[in-house]
Amino acid sequence: LEAALSGEDLDTNFHIGYLSDCLPSIQSDSVVLGFSGEGKPLVIRGVSDSTFTYLVMPLNR
């Protein structure tokens, strides 16, 4: 698994099932995970697929 990281470190939790549910629907080999901060939703988009956006809410601690 290759990754390019930028930004500050985060400590947040997501249900793995919700993260993996969207992957078959993305028409791209690479995805962008958009974090806006701890406890905030995660946005998943395909690098070359502008037609699909997936929002994942974090788990409460």
N, CA, C and O atoms as CSV, one atom per row, in Angstrom:
chain,resi,resn,atom,element,x,y,z
A,1,LEU,N,N,0.851,-1.177,0.000
A,1,LEU,CA,C,0.000,0.000,0.000
A,1,LEU,C,C,0.888,1.229,0.000
A,1,LEU,O,O,1.658,1.445,0.937
A,2,GLU,N,N,0.786,2.025,-1.037
A,2,GLU,CA,C,1.554,3.258,-1.121
A,2,GLU,C,C,0.694,4.416,-0.636
A,2,GLU,O,O,-0.524,4.416,-0.813
A,3,ALA,N,N,1.340,5.398,-0.025
A,3,ALA,CA,C,0.617,6.575,0.454
A,3,ALA,C,C,1.507,7.801,0.366
A,3,ALA,O,O,2.713,7.732,0.602
A,4,ALA,N,N,0.898,8.913,0.025
A,4,ALA,CA,C,1.561,10.214,0.068
A,4,ALA,C,C,0.827,11.022,1.126
A,4,ALA,O,O,-0.377,11.249,1.007
A,5,LEU,N,N,1.530,11.453,2.146
A,5,LEU,CA,C,0.907,12.127,3.279
A,5,LEU,C,C,1.288,13.596,3.316
A,5,LEU,O,O,2.402,13.976,2.956
A,6,SER,N,N,0.333,14.421,3.762
A,6,SER,CA,C,0.618,15.828,4.014
A,6,SER,C,C,-0.300,16.297,5.129
A,6,SER,O,O,-1.372,15.727,5.332
A,7,GLY,N,N,0.104,17.318,5.845
A,7,GLY,CA,C,-0.710,17.844,6.933
A,7,GLY,C,C,-0.270,17.332,8.286
A,7,GLY,O,O,0.745,16.648,8.416
A,8,GLU,N,N,-1.059,17.680,9.293
A,8,GLU,CA,C,-0.760,17.315,10.675
A,8,GLU,C,C,-1.218,15.892,10.979
A,8,GLU,O,O,-2.103,15.361,10.308
A,9,ASP,N,N,-0.609,15.276,11.995
A,9,ASP,CA,C,-1.041,13.959,12.466
A,9,ASP,C,C,-2.420,14.071,13.100
A,9,ASP,O,O,-2.746,15.077,13.730
A,10,LEU,N,N,-3.237,13.014,12.926
A,10,LEU,CA,C,-4.575,12.957,13.502
A,10,LEU,C,C,-4.736,11.676,14.300
A,10,LEU,O,O,-4.093,10.667,14.012
A,11,ASP,N,N,-5.597,11.725,15.302
A,11,ASP,CA,C,-5.964,10.538,16.064
A,11,ASP,C,C,-7.482,10.438,16.023
A,11,ASP,O,O,-8.179,11.094,16.797
A,12,THR,N,N,-7.985,9.616,15.117
A,12,THR,CA,C,-9.426,9.468,14.952
A,12,THR,C,C,-9.734,8.026,14.557
A,12,THR,O,O,-8.855,7.320,14.064
A,13,ASN,N,N,-10.965,7.588,14.766
A,13,ASN,CA,C,-11.352,6.194,14.524
A,13,ASN,C,C,-12.525,6.121,13.556
A,13,ASN,O,O,-13.484,6.885,13.659
A,14,PHE,N,N,-12.427,5.173,12.599
A,14,PHE,CA,C,-13.494,4.930,11.644
A,14,PHE,C,C,-13.772,3.436,11.602
A,14,PHE,O,O,-12.870,2.626,11.815
A,15,HIS,N,N,-15.011,3.071,11.330
A,15,HIS,CA,C,-15.395,1.669,11.173
A,15,HIS,C,C,-14.827,1.181,9.844
A,15,HIS,O,O,-15.117,1.768,8.801
A,16,ILE,N,N,-14.029,0.124,9.863
A,16,ILE,CA,C,-13.354,-0.366,8.658
A,16,ILE,C,C,-14.353,-0.770,7.573
A,16,ILE,O,O,-14.068,-0.624,6.385
A,17,GLY,N,N,-15.502,-1.269,7.968
A,17,GLY,CA,C,-16.520,-1.645,6.989
A,17,GLY,C,C,-17.026,-0.456,6.196
A,17,GLY,O,O,-17.239,-0.560,4.988
A,18,TYR,N,N,-17.219,0.675,6.862
A,18,TYR,CA,C,-17.674,1.879,6.171
A,18,TYR,C,C,-16.596,2.406,5.232
A,18,TYR,O,O,-16.905,2.930,4.161
A,19,LEU,N,N,-15.339,2.270,5.625
A,19,LEU,CA,C,-14.245,2.717,4.756
A,19,LEU,C,C,-14.150,1.853,3.504
A,19,LEU,O,O,-13.988,2.376,2.402
A,20,SER,N,N,-14.248,0.552,3.662
A,20,SER,CA,C,-14.063,-0.353,2.522
A,20,SER,C,C,-15.306,-0.473,1.640
A,20,SER,O,O,-15.190,-0.896,0.489
A,21,ASP,N,N,-16.487,-0.116,2.140
A,21,ASP,CA,C,-17.719,-0.228,1.349
A,21,ASP,C,C,-17.678,0.584,0.061
A,21,ASP,O,O,-18.259,0.173,-0.943
A,22,CYS,N,N,-17.011,1.714,0.074
A,22,CYS,CA,C,-17.038,2.600,-1.087
A,22,CYS,C,C,-16.041,2.209,-2.170
A,22,CYS,O,O,-16.208,2.614,-3.320
A,23,LEU,N,N,-15.028,1.448,-1.846
A,23,LEU,CA,C,-13.941,1.190,-2.794
A,23,LEU,C,C,-14.386,0.548,-4.109
A,23,LEU,O,O,-13.878,0.948,-5.157
A,24,PRO,N,N,-15.302,-0.424,-4.118
A,24,PRO,CA,C,-15.732,-0.987,-5.408
A,24,PRO,C,C,-16.457,0.023,-6.308
A,24,PRO,O,O,-16.510,-0.166,-7.523
A,25,SER,N,N,-17.007,1.078,-5.734
A,25,SER,CA,C,-17.752,2.075,-6.509
A,25,SER,C,C,-16.870,3.143,-7.131
A,25,SER,O,O,-17.321,3.877,-8.011
A,26,ILE,N,N,-15.636,3.243,-6.698
A,26,ILE,CA,C,-14.729,4.267,-7.210
A,26,ILE,C,C,-14.062,3.757,-8.481
A,26,ILE,O,O,-13.450,2.689,-8.486
A,27,GLN,N,N,-14.182,4.521,-9.547
A,27,GLN,CA,C,-13.621,4.150,-10.849
A,27,GLN,C,C,-12.209,4.712,-11.001
A,27,GLN,O,O,-11.920,5.425,-11.962
A,28,SER,N,N,-11.336,4.390,-10.055
A,28,SER,CA,C,-9.965,4.892,-10.066
A,28,SER,C,C,-9.081,3.912,-9.310
A,28,SER,O,O,-9.546,3.219,-8.405
A,29,ASP,N,N,-7.812,3.855,-9.681
A,29,ASP,CA,C,-6.867,2.983,-8.977
A,29,ASP,C,C,-6.344,3.613,-7.696
A,29,ASP,O,O,-5.815,2.913,-6.832
A,30,SER,N,N,-6.488,4.934,-7.565
A,30,SER,CA,C,-5.988,5.657,-6.392
A,30,SER,C,C,-7.106,6.497,-5.795
A,30,SER,O,O,-7.989,6.974,-6.508
A,31,VAL,N,N,-7.057,6.670,-4.481
A,31,VAL,CA,C,-8.060,7.486,-3.797
A,31,VAL,C,C,-7.384,8.592,-2.995
A,31,VAL,O,O,-6.210,8.505,-2.635
A,32,VAL,N,N,-8.165,9.631,-2.729
A,32,VAL,CA,C,-7.737,10.725,-1.866
A,32,VAL,C,C,-8.603,10.662,-0.622
A,32,VAL,O,O,-9.830,10.637,-0.714
A,33,LEU,N,N,-7.963,10.636,0.549
A,33,LEU,CA,C,-8.666,10.678,1.826
A,33,LEU,C,C,-8.540,12.098,2.353
A,33,LEU,O,O,-7.438,12.548,2.667
A,34,GLY,N,N,-9.649,12.799,2.452
A,34,GLY,CA,C,-9.633,14.193,2.894
A,34,GLY,C,C,-10.070,14.316,4.339
A,34,GLY,O,O,-11.251,14.172,4.656
A,35,PHE,N,N,-9.114,14.584,5.212
A,35,PHE,CA,C,-9.390,14.781,6.634
A,35,PHE,C,C,-9.415,16.278,6.924
A,35,PHE,O,O,-8.597,17.024,6.384
A,36,SER,N,N,-10.340,16.726,7.765
A,36,SER,CA,C,-10.373,18.140,8.142
A,36,SER,C,C,-10.100,18.342,9.627
A,36,SER,O,O,-10.146,19.472,10.114
A,37,GLY,N,N,-9.816,17.267,10.353
A,37,GLY,CA,C,-9.475,17.380,11.763
A,37,GLY,C,C,-9.997,16.201,12.563
A,37,GLY,O,O,-10.810,15.410,12.083
A,38,GLU,N,N,-9.514,16.101,13.791
A,38,GLU,CA,C,-9.943,15.010,14.670
A,38,GLU,C,C,-11.431,15.126,14.966
A,38,GLU,O,O,-11.942,16.212,15.237
A,39,GLY,N,N,-12.120,13.984,14.909
A,39,GLY,CA,C,-13.546,13.953,15.189
A,39,GLY,C,C,-14.415,14.489,14.068
A,39,GLY,O,O,-15.628,14.617,14.235
A,40,LYS,N,N,-13.818,14.804,12.933
A,40,LYS,CA,C,-14.551,15.345,11.783
A,40,LYS,C,C,-14.723,14.251,10.728
A,40,LYS,O,O,-13.960,13.286,10.709
A,41,PRO,N,N,-15.717,14.396,9.851
A,41,PRO,CA,C,-15.931,13.394,8.802
A,41,PRO,C,C,-14.744,13.286,7.848
A,41,PRO,O,O,-13.959,14.222,7.696
A,42,LEU,N,N,-14.636,12.137,7.220
A,42,LEU,CA,C,-13.619,11.847,6.218
A,42,LEU,C,C,-14.302,11.837,4.853
A,42,LEU,O,O,-15.380,11.264,4.700
A,43,VAL,N,N,-13.675,12.472,3.861
A,43,VAL,CA,C,-14.186,12.467,2.492
A,43,VAL,C,C,-13.253,11.607,1.651
A,43,VAL,O,O,-12.037,11.799,1.669
A,44,ILE,N,N,-13.825,10.655,0.911
A,44,ILE,CA,C,-13.048,9.772,0.042
A,44,ILE,C,C,-13.465,10.043,-1.401
A,44,ILE,O,O,-14.650,10.048,-1.733
A,45,ARG,N,N,-12.455,10.271,-2.257
A,45,ARG,CA,C,-12.696,10.511,-3.685
A,45,ARG,C,C,-11.683,9.731,-4.498
A,45,ARG,O,O,-10.558,9.508,-4.051
A,46,GLY,N,N,-12.078,9.320,-5.683
A,46,GLY,CA,C,-11.136,8.710,-6.610
A,46,GLY,C,C,-10.293,9.790,-7.261
A,46,GLY,O,O,-10.804,10.859,-7.595
A,47,VAL,N,N,-9.000,9.524,-7.446
A,47,VAL,CA,C,-8.108,10.519,-8.036
A,47,VAL,C,C,-8.584,10.923,-9.430
A,47,VAL,O,O,-8.591,12.109,-9.759
A,48,SER,N,N,-8.974,9.967,-10.238
A,48,SER,CA,C,-9.414,10.276,-11.606
A,48,SER,C,C,-10.920,10.088,-11.786
A,48,SER,O,O,-11.391,9.955,-12.916
A,49,ASP,N,N,-11.679,10.076,-10.694
A,49,ASP,CA,C,-13.131,9.874,-10.747
A,49,ASP,C,C,-13.824,11.019,-10.014
A,49,ASP,O,O,-14.011,10.959,-8.799
A,50,SER,N,N,-14.203,12.052,-10.746
A,50,SER,CA,C,-14.845,13.213,-10.127
A,50,SER,C,C,-16.343,13.007,-9.922
A,50,SER,O,O,-17.019,13.901,-9.414
A,51,THR,N,N,-16.872,11.852,-10.305
A,51,THR,CA,C,-18.311,11.603,-10.197
A,51,THR,C,C,-18.721,10.994,-8.860
A,51,THR,O,O,-19.913,10.845,-8.594
A,52,PHE,N,N,-17.762,10.644,-8.020
A,52,PHE,CA,C,-18.076,9.921,-6.788
A,52,PHE,C,C,-17.399,10.582,-5.591
A,52,PHE,O,O,-16.191,10.820,-5.600
A,53,THR,N,N,-18.191,10.874,-4.565
A,53,THR,CA,C,-17.678,11.390,-3.292
A,53,THR,C,C,-18.348,10.595,-2.181
A,53,THR,O,O,-19.559,10.380,-2.211
A,54,TYR,N,N,-17.566,10.159,-1.205
A,54,TYR,CA,C,-18.073,9.315,-0.115
A,54,TYR,C,C,-17.690,9.968,1.209
A,54,TYR,O,O,-16.530,10.325,1.414
A,55,LEU,N,N,-18.649,10.124,2.096
A,55,LEU,CA,C,-18.434,10.745,3.397
A,55,LEU,C,C,-18.553,9.684,4.482
A,55,LEU,O,O,-19.526,8.930,4.508
A,56,VAL,N,N,-17.569,9.620,5.382
A,56,VAL,CA,C,-17.570,8.653,6.480
A,56,VAL,C,C,-17.492,9.416,7.799
A,56,VAL,O,O,-16.588,10.225,8.010
A,57,MET,N,N,-18.442,9.149,8.671
A,57,MET,CA,C,-18.434,9.786,9.988
A,57,MET,C,C,-17.529,8.994,10.930
A,57,MET,O,O,-17.503,7.765,10.874
A,58,PRO,N,N,-16.785,9.690,11.797
A,58,PRO,CA,C,-15.906,8.991,12.735
A,58,PRO,C,C,-16.701,8.337,13.861
A,58,PRO,O,O,-17.843,8.709,14.135
A,59,LEU,N,N,-16.075,7.361,14.504
A,59,LEU,CA,C,-16.669,6.714,15.670
A,59,LEU,C,C,-16.447,7.585,16.895
A,59,LEU,O,O,-15.425,8.263,17.009
A,60,ASN,N,N,-17.410,7.563,17.810
A,60,ASN,CA,C,-17.211,8.242,19.090
A,60,ASN,C,C,-16.250,7.431,19.929
A,60,ASN,O,O,-16.229,6.204,19.844
A,61,ARG,N,N,-15.480,8.087,20.713
A,61,ARG,CA,C,-14.519,7.387,21.572
A,61,ARG,C,C,-15.149,6.972,22.864
A,61,ARG,O,O,-14.486,6.371,23.709
